[in-house]
Amino acid sequence: RIIVKPRNCLGMCGQGPNCILEPANSKGKNSVERRINSFQKAVALVKKVAETELELPEAVLLRARLKSDAMRLLSGSNVRPEAVIEDMGKATELLSQAIDL
């Protein structure tokens, strides 16, 4: 079983985005996965921690990737104010593609 929840600051922004992996029992130790900065890396992490072989339908992966790419564009606009309008246009296009699937 995989549970995803937001966390407080880990103090490792320069190595982020980061994910804490918490063991299912209290005997294990938490570990931090660093630089989960692409959809492919997020999928690989989910597959790594899944207890069974994970089969994800292509249509689901494509929709999720399009949404992820759109969100990444919009969050990047905070550090590139000159590109906000262009990034919003690209994000809108990606989300429209996801809806049309």
Secondary structure, 3 states (H helix, E strand, C coil): CCCCCCCCCCCCHHHCCCEEECCCCCCCCCEEECCCCCHHHHHHHHHHHCCCCCCCCHHHHHHHHHHHHHHHHHHHCCCCHHHHHHHHHHHHHHHHHHHHC
